Amino acid sequence: MTRRVALSAVSLGLAVLIVVYLPRITQALTGNPVSWQEIGARFARLGTGMIVLMTAVWLVSLLAYTVVLTNSLPGLTTGRALALNAAGSAVSNLLPFGGAAGVALTFAMARSWGFRGRPIMVMTLVSGVWNTMFRFVLPAVGIIALLVAGQAPDPMVAKAGWVGAASILLLVAVVAAALYWDAAADRVGRALDAVARLARVRFRASAALDRLRADTASIVGTRWPGLSAGMVGFLGAQWLVMLCCLWAAGAYPGLAQSIAVFALSRVLTAVLITPSGAGVMEGGVILMLTALGVDPVAATVAALLFGFWTYTIEIPFGAVVLAGWTLGNRRQVRA
């Protein structure tokens, strides 16, 4: 326990250091001088209307994700799904590998509302699988957007990009089919077992896939349209948040380019050397924006704004929700 707390403190401290020294990192990456004074001046130009718009779109993204949770756990209301998402995100954003702590909190909150352990476990599995599949799709979407915009430097790179994007989409389609159809699951399981034997790994992938399907079949078989719509709405709203940040910072690189930058930002949140990839995500966004010809100061402001709306703001918001749930539980116990 002490070791985990120490690692969490180190990881969070690293995220803070990366953000503090972000101007110097940007200068080292781009060769252009960037200072906090210039960044502060850009922030000071943000109008009230733009801040209100960002807030509204951010709230829409939170509401969109509740569709995923309410479809994963029948009987869960939108308000409670919002509370689960907010509190779980706050915990995950403070700890590296914070997903485990977020899951534990999800179980505690859902159990306090009368849900049993089995449906909560299924909700966790289904929402996790849908998150993973859609985050796999994002890089392919980003590659295709850049190719359509003509950003590939030569035909060979373009061809490799199309092959890579098609391969990612095919992989996701195979996984989705294995979750939905028995015949597809049987073929995929046998193929995975063959790969495991070649790699001399003592692991029956087909058995693990069967267990996953047994746990999630009741939800996936009937509610996959709602789950998918929720993820599309959530990611679409987050992309709109990024568009607002790009416009506000004067860093808009173009429609297709903004999609590619957004896809990269979501992939970098999986870099768990810091909680939710904080700091790393901003650095990657800055690097890609400057590569697309955006001014380094504007790129830094856009990255910091987007990091605020997709990471920082979730911590106090989730803390308020968690405090409300805790107080409500205490009142019930006293009653």
KOLKEMAR-227420 format. One record per residue (C-alpha): x, y, z; residue number from 1; residue in three letters. Coordinates in steps of 0.05 Angstrom, whole numbers, plus 5000, padded with zeros to 4 digits. Example, Ala and Ser with C-alpha at 12.3 -4.5 7.8 and 13.67 -1.06 7.14 Angstrom:
{atom {5246; 4910; 5156}; 1; "ala"}
{atom {5273; 4979; 5143}; 2; "ser"}
//
This chain:
{atom {5000; 5000; 5000}; 1; "met"}
{atom {5056; 5048; 5018}; 2; "thr"}
{atom {5092; 5032; 4954}; 3; "arg"}
{atom {5029; 5046; 4913}; 4; "arg"}
{atom {5018; 5113; 4947}; 5; "val"}
{atom {5091; 5132; 4935}; 6; "ala"}
{atom {5087; 5113; 4861}; 7; "leu"}
{atom {5022; 5152; 4854}; 8; "ser"}
{atom {5055; 5213; 4886}; 9; "ala"}
{atom {5115; 5208; 4839}; 10; "val"}
{atom {5071; 5199; 4778}; 11; "ser"}
{atom {5026; 5258; 4796}; 12; "leu"}
{atom {5088; 5300; 4810}; 13; "gly"}
{atom {5116; 5281; 4742}; 14; "leu"}
{atom {5052; 5304; 4709}; 15; "ala"}
{atom {5056; 5371; 4745}; 16; "val"}
{atom {5129; 5380; 4725}; 17; "leu"}
{atom {5114; 5365; 4652}; 18; "ile"}
{atom {5059; 5418; 4651}; 19; "val"}
{atom {5102; 5469; 4688}; 20; "val"}
{atom {5160; 5461; 4640}; 21; "tyr"}
{atom {5115; 5453; 4579}; 22; "leu"}
{atom {5138; 5520; 4548}; 23; "pro"}
{atom {5211; 5497; 4552}; 24; "arg"}
{atom {5193; 5429; 4524}; 25; "ile"}
{atom {5155; 5462; 4467}; 26; "thr"}
{atom {5215; 5507; 4453}; 27; "gln"}
{atom {5261; 5447; 4453}; 28; "ala"}
{atom {5216; 5409; 4405}; 29; "leu"}
{atom {5201; 5467; 4357}; 30; "thr"}
{atom {5260; 5513; 4364}; 31; "gly"}
{atom {5213; 5572; 4376}; 32; "asn"}
{atom {5214; 5611; 4442}; 33; "pro"}
{atom {5151; 5601; 4484}; 34; "val"}
{atom {5138; 5632; 4552}; 35; "ser"}
{atom {5084; 5630; 4605}; 36; "trp"}
{atom {5075; 5705; 4596}; 37; "gln"}
{atom {5055; 5694; 4523}; 38; "glu"}
{atom {5010; 5636; 4542}; 39; "ile"}
{atom {4978; 5677; 4598}; 40; "gly"}
{atom {4965; 5734; 4549}; 41; "ala"}
{atom {4928; 5686; 4502}; 42; "arg"}
{atom {4887; 5659; 4560}; 43; "phe"}
{atom {4868; 5730; 4580}; 44; "ala"}
{atom {4837; 5740; 4511}; 45; "arg"}
{atom {4786; 5684; 4521}; 46; "leu"}
{atom {4716; 5713; 4518}; 47; "gly"}
{atom {4659; 5695; 4564}; 48; "thr"}
{atom {4619; 5668; 4506}; 49; "gly"}
{atom {4673; 5618; 4487}; 50; "met"}
{atom {4681; 5595; 4560}; 51; "ile"}
{atom {4606; 5584; 4565}; 52; "val"}
{atom {4607; 5545; 4499}; 53; "leu"}
{atom {4665; 5501; 4523}; 54; "met"}
{atom {4628; 5487; 4588}; 55; "thr"}
{atom {4564; 5468; 4551}; 56; "ala"}
{atom {4599; 5421; 4503}; 57; "val"}
{atom {4638; 5389; 4561}; 58; "trp"}
{atom {4572; 5376; 4597}; 59; "leu"}
{atom {4543; 5346; 4534}; 60; "val"}
{atom {4603; 5298; 4530}; 61; "ser"}
{atom {4589; 5275; 4602}; 62; "leu"}
{atom {4516; 5265; 4587}; 63; "leu"}
{atom {4533; 5226; 4524}; 64; "ala"}
{atom {4575; 5177; 4563}; 65; "tyr"}
{atom {4517; 5163; 4611}; 66; "thr"}
{atom {4484; 5128; 4552}; 67; "val"}
{atom {4540; 5077; 4552}; 68; "val"}
{atom {4531; 5064; 4627}; 69; "leu"}
{atom {4455; 5062; 4627}; 70; "thr"}
{atom {4457; 5011; 4571}; 71; "asn"}
{atom {4510; 4971; 4608}; 72; "ser"}
{atom {4470; 4968; 4673}; 73; "leu"}
{atom {4395; 4963; 4663}; 74; "pro"}
{atom {4358; 5004; 4716}; 75; "gly"}
{atom {4413; 5055; 4724}; 76; "leu"}
{atom {4386; 5126; 4716}; 77; "thr"}
{atom {4421; 5181; 4677}; 78; "thr"}
{atom {4435; 5221; 4741}; 79; "gly"}
{atom {4468; 5162; 4775}; 80; "arg"}
{atom {4507; 5144; 4713}; 81; "ala"}
{atom {4533; 5216; 4712}; 82; "leu"}
{atom {4554; 5208; 4785}; 83; "ala"}
{atom {4589; 5142; 4771}; 84; "leu"}
{atom {4627; 5172; 4712}; 85; "asn"}
{atom {4647; 5236; 4749}; 86; "ala"}
{atom {4670; 5202; 4813}; 87; "ala"}
{atom {4707; 5146; 4776}; 88; "gly"}
{atom {4742; 5195; 4729}; 89; "ser"}
{atom {4765; 5238; 4788}; 90; "ala"}
{atom {4797; 5178; 4821}; 91; "val"}
{atom {4828; 5152; 4756}; 92; "ser"}
{atom {4856; 5221; 4741}; 93; "asn"}
{atom {4893; 5224; 4806}; 94; "leu"}
{atom {4927; 5156; 4805}; 95; "leu"}
{atom {4969; 5120; 4752}; 96; "pro"}
{atom {4932; 5056; 4735}; 97; "phe"}
{atom {4875; 5089; 4772}; 98; "gly"}
{atom {4824; 5048; 4734}; 99; "gly"}
{atom {4825; 4995; 4789}; 100; "ala"}
{atom {4808; 5046; 4842}; 101; "ala"}
{atom {4754; 5075; 4797}; 102; "gly"}
{atom {4724; 5005; 4789}; 103; "val"}
{atom {4724; 4995; 4864}; 104; "ala"}
{atom {4689; 5061; 4874}; 105; "leu"}
{atom {4638; 5043; 4820}; 106; "thr"}
{atom {4622; 4979; 4856}; 107; "phe"}
{atom {4613; 5015; 4923}; 108; "ala"}
{atom {4567; 5069; 4893}; 109; "met"}
{atom {4525; 5020; 4852}; 110; "ala"}
{atom {4518; 4972; 4911}; 111; "arg"}
{atom {4493; 5030; 4955}; 112; "ser"}
{atom {4437; 5041; 4904}; 113; "trp"}
{atom {4415; 4969; 4909}; 114; "gly"}
{atom {4449; 4937; 4849}; 115; "phe"}
{atom {4479; 4868; 4858}; 116; "arg"}
{atom {4551; 4850; 4845}; 117; "gly"}
{atom {4540; 4809; 4781}; 118; "arg"}
{atom {4505; 4864; 4741}; 119; "pro"}
{atom {4557; 4915; 4764}; 120; "ile"}
{atom {4613; 4869; 4741}; 121; "met"}
{atom {4579; 4861; 4673}; 122; "val"}
{atom {4572; 4937; 4667}; 123; "met"}
{atom {4646; 4945; 4681}; 124; "thr"}
{atom {4665; 4893; 4630}; 125; "leu"}
{atom {4618; 4918; 4575}; 126; "val"}
{atom {4635; 4992; 4583}; 127; "ser"}
{atom {4709; 4974; 4586}; 128; "gly"}
{atom {4705; 4932; 4522}; 129; "val"}
{atom {4667; 4987; 4485}; 130; "trp"}
{atom {4716; 5040; 4507}; 131; "asn"}
{atom {4774; 4998; 4484}; 132; "thr"}
{atom {4744; 4982; 4416}; 133; "met"}
{atom {4728; 5054; 4400}; 134; "phe"}
{atom {4796; 5078; 4423}; 135; "arg"}
{atom {4826; 5027; 4375}; 136; "phe"}
{atom {4783; 5057; 4319}; 137; "val"}
{atom {4806; 5128; 4333}; 138; "leu"}
{atom {4877; 5121; 4304}; 139; "pro"}
{atom {4847; 5092; 4240}; 140; "ala"}
{atom {4799; 5151; 4236}; 141; "val"}
{atom {4857; 5199; 4246}; 142; "gly"}
{atom {4899; 5167; 4192}; 143; "ile"}
{atom {4842; 5167; 4142}; 144; "ile"}
{atom {4827; 5240; 4158}; 145; "ala"}
{atom {4899; 5260; 4143}; 146; "leu"}
{atom {4900; 5218; 4079}; 147; "leu"}
{atom {4835; 5249; 4054}; 148; "val"}
{atom {4864; 5318; 4068}; 149; "ala"}
{atom {4926; 5300; 4027}; 150; "gly"}
{atom {4975; 5304; 4085}; 151; "gln"}
{atom {5015; 5242; 4064}; 152; "ala"}
{atom {5084; 5264; 4039}; 153; "pro"}
{atom {5087; 5212; 3983}; 154; "asp"}
{atom {5046; 5155; 3952}; 155; "pro"}
{atom {5084; 5100; 3990}; 156; "met"}
{atom {5067; 5132; 4057}; 157; "val"}
{atom {4995; 5141; 4034}; 158; "ala"}
{atom {4990; 5068; 4015}; 159; "lys"}
{atom {5019; 5046; 4082}; 160; "ala"}
{atom {4970; 5092; 4117}; 161; "gly"}
{atom {4910; 5062; 4081}; 162; "trp"}
{atom {4934; 4991; 4096}; 163; "val"}
{atom {4946; 5008; 4169}; 164; "gly"}
{atom {4877; 5041; 4178}; 165; "ala"}
{atom {4842; 4982; 4143}; 166; "ala"}
{atom {4880; 4933; 4188}; 167; "ser"}
{atom {4858; 4969; 4251}; 168; "ile"}
{atom {4785; 4971; 4229}; 169; "leu"}
{atom {4787; 4898; 4209}; 170; "leu"}
{atom {4815; 4879; 4277}; 171; "leu"}
{atom {4760; 4917; 4313}; 172; "val"}
{atom {4707; 4885; 4267}; 173; "ala"}
{atom {4734; 4815; 4284}; 174; "val"}
{atom {4730; 4829; 4358}; 175; "val"}
{atom {4660; 4857; 4352}; 176; "ala"}
{atom {4638; 4796; 4312}; 177; "ala"}
{atom {4669; 4749; 4363}; 178; "ala"}
{atom {4629; 4783; 4419}; 179; "leu"}
{atom {4564; 4778; 4380}; 180; "tyr"}
{atom {4565; 4713; 4339}; 181; "trp"}
{atom {4580; 4643; 4365}; 182; "asp"}
{atom {4612; 4620; 4300}; 183; "ala"}
{atom {4658; 4680; 4297}; 184; "ala"}
{atom {4677; 4671; 4370}; 185; "ala"}
{atom {4695; 4598; 4356}; 186; "asp"}
{atom {4740; 4615; 4297}; 187; "arg"}
{atom {4774; 4673; 4333}; 188; "val"}
{atom {4785; 4630; 4395}; 189; "gly"}
{atom {4818; 4575; 4355}; 190; "arg"}
{atom {4862; 4625; 4318}; 191; "ala"}
{atom {4884; 4656; 4384}; 192; "leu"}
{atom {4899; 4588; 4413}; 193; "asp"}
{atom {4942; 4572; 4352}; 194; "ala"}
{atom {4981; 4637; 4362}; 195; "val"}
{atom {4990; 4621; 4436}; 196; "ala"}
{atom {5018; 4551; 4418}; 197; "arg"}
{atom {5066; 4581; 4368}; 198; "leu"}
{atom {5090; 4631; 4420}; 199; "ala"}
{atom {5094; 4574; 4471}; 200; "arg"}
{atom {5049; 4611; 4519}; 201; "val"}
{atom {5007; 4569; 4567}; 202; "arg"}
{atom {4943; 4608; 4560}; 203; "phe"}
{atom {4877; 4586; 4530}; 204; "arg"}
{atom {4853; 4648; 4495}; 205; "ala"}
{atom {4790; 4613; 4471}; 206; "ser"}
{atom {4770; 4598; 4543}; 207; "ala"}
{atom {4781; 4670; 4564}; 208; "ala"}
{atom {4739; 4693; 4504}; 209; "leu"}
{atom {4684; 4644; 4523}; 210; "asp"}
{atom {4683; 4671; 4594}; 211; "arg"}
{atom {4680; 4743; 4569}; 212; "leu"}
{atom {4623; 4726; 4522}; 213; "arg"}
{atom {4585; 4689; 4576}; 214; "ala"}
{atom {4590; 4749; 4622}; 215; "asp"}
{atom {4571; 4802; 4570}; 216; "thr"}
{atom {4525; 4765; 4521}; 217; "ala"}
{atom {4460; 4788; 4554}; 218; "ser"}
{atom {4479; 4861; 4547}; 219; "ile"}
{atom {4518; 4860; 4482}; 220; "val"}
{atom {4467; 4820; 4444}; 221; "gly"}
{atom {4410; 4869; 4455}; 222; "thr"}
{atom {4441; 4936; 4474}; 223; "arg"}
{atom {4500; 4943; 4426}; 224; "trp"}
{atom {4466; 4999; 4386}; 225; "pro"}
{atom {4457; 5041; 4449}; 226; "gly"}
{atom {4528; 5027; 4472}; 227; "leu"}
{atom {4557; 5046; 4405}; 228; "ser"}
{atom {4513; 5109; 4399}; 229; "ala"}
{atom {4536; 5130; 4468}; 230; "gly"}
{atom {4610; 5123; 4451}; 231; "met"}
{atom {4601; 5159; 4384}; 232; "val"}
{atom {4565; 5216; 4420}; 233; "gly"}
{atom {4617; 5219; 4475}; 234; "phe"}
{atom {4677; 5220; 4429}; 235; "leu"}
{atom {4642; 5268; 4381}; 236; "gly"}
{atom {4628; 5317; 4438}; 237; "ala"}
{atom {4700; 5312; 4462}; 238; "gln"}
{atom {4723; 5328; 4391}; 239; "trp"}
{atom {4677; 5389; 4392}; 240; "leu"}
{atom {4711; 5410; 4458}; 241; "val"}
{atom {4778; 5405; 4421}; 242; "met"}
{atom {4751; 5447; 4363}; 243; "leu"}
{atom {4730; 5501; 4414}; 244; "cys"}
{atom {4800; 5499; 4444}; 245; "cys"}
{atom {4833; 5504; 4376}; 246; "leu"}
{atom {4789; 5562; 4355}; 247; "trp"}
{atom {4798; 5599; 4421}; 248; "ala"}
{atom {4874; 5592; 4417}; 249; "ala"}
{atom {4879; 5611; 4344}; 250; "gly"}
{atom {4907; 5542; 4329}; 251; "ala"}
{atom {4855; 5512; 4282}; 252; "tyr"}
{atom {4894; 5471; 4230}; 253; "pro"}
{atom {4835; 5447; 4188}; 254; "gly"}
{atom {4777; 5398; 4196}; 255; "leu"}
{atom {4813; 5334; 4178}; 256; "ala"}
{atom {4875; 5355; 4216}; 257; "gln"}
{atom {4834; 5370; 4279}; 258; "ser"}
{atom {4806; 5299; 4276}; 259; "ile"}
{atom {4876; 5270; 4272}; 260; "ala"}
{atom {4900; 5313; 4330}; 261; "val"}
{atom {4840; 5291; 4371}; 262; "phe"}
{atom {4853; 5218; 4356}; 263; "ala"}
{atom {4926; 5225; 4378}; 264; "leu"}
{atom {4905; 5260; 4442}; 265; "ser"}
{atom {4859; 5203; 4462}; 266; "arg"}
{atom {4912; 5150; 4446}; 267; "val"}
{atom {4962; 5187; 4490}; 268; "leu"}
{atom {4916; 5184; 4550}; 269; "thr"}
{atom {4934; 5110; 4553}; 270; "ala"}
{atom {5008; 5128; 4568}; 271; "val"}
{atom {5004; 5113; 4642}; 272; "leu"}
{atom {5071; 5141; 4666}; 273; "ile"}
{atom {5027; 5197; 4691}; 274; "thr"}
{atom {4953; 5193; 4712}; 275; "pro"}
{atom {4912; 5190; 4648}; 276; "ser"}
{atom {4973; 5211; 4608}; 277; "gly"}
{atom {4970; 5282; 4637}; 278; "ala"}
{atom {5026; 5324; 4609}; 279; "gly"}
{atom {5044; 5271; 4557}; 280; "val"}
{atom {4979; 5284; 4520}; 281; "met"}
{atom {4990; 5359; 4518}; 282; "glu"}
{atom {5061; 5349; 4493}; 283; "gly"}
{atom {5038; 5303; 4437}; 284; "gly"}
{atom {4983; 5351; 4416}; 285; "val"}
{atom {5032; 5410; 4414}; 286; "ile"}
{atom {5082; 5369; 4372}; 287; "leu"}
{atom {5029; 5349; 4321}; 288; "met"}
{atom {4998; 5418; 4316}; 289; "leu"}
{atom {5065; 5451; 4304}; 290; "thr"}
{atom {5081; 5397; 4252}; 291; "ala"}
{atom {5017; 5419; 4217}; 292; "leu"}
{atom {5042; 5491; 4215}; 293; "gly"}
{atom {5008; 5520; 4277}; 294; "val"}
{atom {5044; 5573; 4318}; 295; "asp"}
{atom {5077; 5540; 4379}; 296; "pro"}
{atom {5046; 5589; 4429}; 297; "val"}
{atom {4977; 5578; 4400}; 298; "ala"}
{atom {4988; 5502; 4399}; 299; "ala"}
{atom {5009; 5504; 4473}; 300; "thr"}
{atom {4948; 5544; 4493}; 301; "val"}
{atom {4902; 5497; 4455}; 302; "ala"}
{atom {4934; 5435; 4487}; 303; "ala"}
{atom {4929; 5464; 4557}; 304; "leu"}
{atom {4856; 5484; 4546}; 305; "leu"}
{atom {4839; 5414; 4521}; 306; "phe"}
{atom {4876; 5382; 4579}; 307; "gly"}
{atom {4836; 5425; 4627}; 308; "phe"}
{atom {4768; 5404; 4598}; 309; "trp"}
{atom {4785; 5330; 4591}; 310; "thr"}
{atom {4827; 5320; 4654}; 311; "tyr"}
{atom {4834; 5376; 4705}; 312; "thr"}
{atom {4761; 5397; 4711}; 313; "ile"}
{atom {4740; 5325; 4723}; 314; "glu"}
{atom {4777; 5322; 4790}; 315; "ile"}
{atom {4739; 5377; 4828}; 316; "pro"}
{atom {4674; 5359; 4793}; 317; "phe"}
{atom {4682; 5286; 4813}; 318; "gly"}
{atom {4702; 5306; 4884}; 319; "ala"}
{atom {4637; 5346; 4892}; 320; "val"}
{atom {4596; 5287; 4866}; 321; "val"}
{atom {4634; 5238; 4912}; 322; "leu"}
{atom {4623; 5283; 4972}; 323; "ala"}
{atom {4548; 5287; 4957}; 324; "gly"}
{atom {4544; 5211; 4951}; 325; "trp"}
{atom {4582; 5202; 5017}; 326; "thr"}
{atom {4537; 5250; 5054}; 327; "leu"}
{atom {4476; 5216; 5026}; 328; "gly"}
{atom {4501; 5148; 5050}; 329; "asn"}
{atom {4514; 5175; 5120}; 330; "arg"}
{atom {4443; 5202; 5124}; 331; "arg"}
{atom {4415; 5135; 5103}; 332; "gln"}
{atom {4457; 5099; 5156}; 333; "val"}
{atom {4433; 5148; 5210}; 334; "arg"}
{atom {4361; 5139; 5188}; 335; "ala"}
//
